[in-house]
Amino acid sequence: MLWQATANGLLLGGLYGIATIGFSMVWGVMGVINLAHTGFIMLGAYITYGLFRFAGLDPIASIPVSMVAMFALGYALQVLVLNRIIRTSLLLSLVVTFGIELVMVDAVSIAFTSDVRSVNSSYAASSIEILGILVPVVRLIAAGFSIALGIAFFAFLRFTRAGQMILATALDREVSSLMGINPERIYALTAGAGAALAGATGSLASMLFPVMPGMGVTFLSAVFVITVLGGIGSVEGCIVAGFIYGLVQAWAGYFLGANYQEIVGFGLFLLVLALRPQGLFGRAFFGEHA
């Protein structure tokens, strides 16, 4: 049973990691703690549900649709709203992004009600046995796609011109401006990319969790802990920390009970702040953008 819990935790950790990358990048590049991030996850799940329910589209096939839709929404919100307040105060950005999150949740509640829905694909109940451990196919697919998306985004940042501009802006806004980079445009690109990854997370999460307006809240504590553990703005840190967080939660549930999973997760958050505030791969937590 311990090995089974370990396998499930690691597989779920991959999803947590990809859920955090966009949140971490927005925080690292812009210094904005985007509380609307979990709303993008929820919308991605509803897009997948709608395409599955009304068009018969496989949840995996809906991932590009969710990513494109959330990229457009994240980009537009950054240009129209967040770029106007980004240089003001952290508190104002928290209030505004929290307000955007509430609007998204309420809009979905009005449009679809608060009824719990599910995406039951043909392989939803399938499992494969690996070394005596039953591995749910949907969790394996979610973890695999999460790792692939994380690697793709890492390559985008390191090997494309747009990615290099994002990294340069994160390092020093003023110097990057002198080099001809438009920070507002880079902020919008970063926000759109982060929202696109959140949309992909929602598509994958729709196969594992009930689809409902408040489902994004279940990811909120995870993205905070993983961001701090992996290091703000670190893609590789998010992936590694996601697996660690999933493993810690699985072990906490196994040894202590499900009621202690969130407590142990928050305890990990405090421990990292005390012992290694810069995280595994990132700069200091209380750094330039904190």
N, C-alpha and C positions, 0 to 999 in steps of 0.2 A: 504493500500500500504506500510506503514511503517513496519507492521509486516511481509509482504511478503519479503521486502528488508532485514529485519533482519534474516529471515529464510534462504534466499539465501546466505547471508554473512557468517552465521555460518557454513553452509554446505560447502561452498568453503574454509572456514578457516581450516577445517579438512585436505583438500588436501594441503594447504599451509604448515601446520604443518609437515606432513610427508615429504614434499619436503625439509624441512629445517633440519631435524634430521641428515642426513648424512653430510651436509655442516657444521653444528654446531659441530658434533663429531670430524671431521677431524681438524677443527680449534682448538678445545679444547685439543685433544690428541697430535697433531703434531705441533700446532702453524702455520699451513698453511691455508691461505685463498684460497681455491680451486675454482678458477673461471671456471674450467672445469666441475664443478658439474652440471650446467644447460645443458651442452652438453649431459650428461648421461640421463637427463630427456628427451631431444629431441630424443635420440637414442631409449629409451624405448618406446616412442610414435610411432616411425617408425617400431619397431619390432611388436608392436600390430597391427598397420595398415597393415603391410605385411601379418601377420598371418590371419587377418580378411579378407583381400582382396583376398588372393590367396589360403588360406586353409579353409576359412569359420569358423575360430576359434573365439569364443566369446571373447570380450576384457578382461573379468574377468579371463577367462581360460588362457590367455596369460601372466598374471602377473608373474607366476613362471619362465616362459621362459625369460622374460625381466630381472628379478632379477638375474638369473644364468648368463646370458650373460654379464650384467653390472658388476656383481661381478668379473667375470674373467677379464674383461677389466680394471676395477679399480685396482684390485690386480696387474695385469701385469704392468700397468703404474707406480704404486708406486714402484715396485721392479726395473724396468728397468730405470726409469727416476727420479722420485721424491725423492727416498731415497738417490740419489747422490747429491742432492742440498738442502736437508731439513735442514742441519745444517749451511747453508751459510747465507742467508739474506732473509728477508721477501719480499723485492723488487724482488729478483731473482725468488722466488717461484710464485709471482704474474705474472711475465712475462712468465714463463714457462707454468703455468696452463692456462693463457690466450691464449698462442700459441696453446696448446692442444685443447682448445675450438674451436679456429679458424679452425684447421685442421679437427675436427669432422664436423663442420658446412659445410666447403667447400667440404669435401668428400661426405656428404649426398646430397649437391646441385649438384655435378657432377653425382652421381649415380641415383638420383631421380628427378633432376631439382628442381627449386624453386616453382613449382606449389603447391597450397594449396590443401590438401587432408582432408578427414574426415572419421571418423569411426561411421557409423550409424547403431547401433545395433537394434534389434527388439523392444527394450523398450526405444529407444532414445527419443521419443516424449511423453512418458507416464508420468503421474503425479498422485499423490495421494493427497487427501484432508485431512488435519489434522487441526481441530479446525478452519475451514474456510480458511486455508492457503494452496495454491497449492504447493506441494513439488515435483520437478522433480525427477523421479526415479533415473536417472543417478547421480545426485548430492547426493542423499541419499546413493546410493551404494558407491560412491567415498568417502564420509565422513565416512561411516561405515568401509570400508576397511582401510582407513587411520588410524582411531583410533585403529583398531585391529592390524595393523602392528606396530604402535607406542607402544602399550602395549607389543607385542611380543618382540620388540627390547629392551624395558626396562627390561623385564624379562631375556632376554639373557645377558644383562650387569650385572644384579644383582645376577643371580642364576647359571651361568655357569663359568667354569674355564677360558675359553677364555675371557668372558666378564670381569671377575675380573682382568685379566692381562691387559686388555685395560684400565680399571679404574686406576690400579696401575701405569701404564706407564704415563697416563695423569697427575697423582698426582706428580710423581717424577721419571724422566727417569733414573737418576743415581742410585738411591736406588733400583729401580726395576731391573736394570741390575745386581746389586750385589746379588739379590735374584734369579738369573738364568733366567730372562725373556729376550728374544731377542727383543730389541726395533724395529729393522728393520722389523722383522716378524710381530710384533704387529701393526706397522704402515701400513703394507700391508693388514693385516686383517681388520683394521679400514677403510682403503680406499676402500677395496672391499665391506664391509658391507654398507658404505655410498653410493657407486655407485649402489649397489643392491636396496637400498631404493629409490634412484633417478630413477632407471629403473621402479620400481613399480609406482612411481609418474607419469612417462611418460605414462604408460599403462592406468592409471586412467584419466589423463589429456586428452588423445586422444579422450575420449568420451565427453569432455566438451569444448575443444578448437580446432581450426583448426590445422592440422598437417602440419608443414612446417619447414625448416631448422632453422629459427630464432626463433622458438617458446620458446626456453629455456630462451631467454632474458626477457620474460614477468615474469619469476619467480625470476630474479636476485635481484631486489629491495626488493621483499617480503622476500627472505631468509636472506638478511642482516638485515632488520628491525626485523624480528622474532627472529633471533639469538641473537641480542642485547637485545630485550625485554624479551625473555625467559631466557637468560643466556647462555654464551658459554659452550657447552658440556653438556647441560641439556636436556635430552629427554622429561621429563615431561614439562619443560619450553617451548620447541618447540611446543608441542601440545596445551598447554594453550594459548601461545602467538599467535599461528596460528589462533585460534578462535577469539582472540581479534582483530588481524589485519584484518581478514575477515569481522568482524562486523564493525570496524571503516571505512573500505573502502565502505561497503554497505551503511552506514549512510552518509558518505561524498557524495557518488553518489546520494543519495536520497535528501539530503538537499541542496547540492551545485552544483551538476551536475557531470557527469562522468569525465569531464576534470580536476576536482579537486581531484580525488581519489589518484593519485600518490603524489600530493603535500601534502595532509593530511598525507599520509603514511610516507613520509620523515620527516614531522613535528613531527610525533610520534617518529621516530628514534632519532631526535635531543633532544626531550623532555626527553626520557629515558636516553640518555647520560648525560644530565645535572642533572637530579634528582636522578637516580638510575643506575649508570654505570654498576653495576654487574648484572643487570636484575632481573627478578622475582625469579629465582631459582639458578643462577650461581654465580661464583666468580667475582671479579672485572674485568671490561672490559679491563682496562689497566694493566692486571696482568702479570703473568710469560710469557705467550705465545704471548702477544700483540705486 
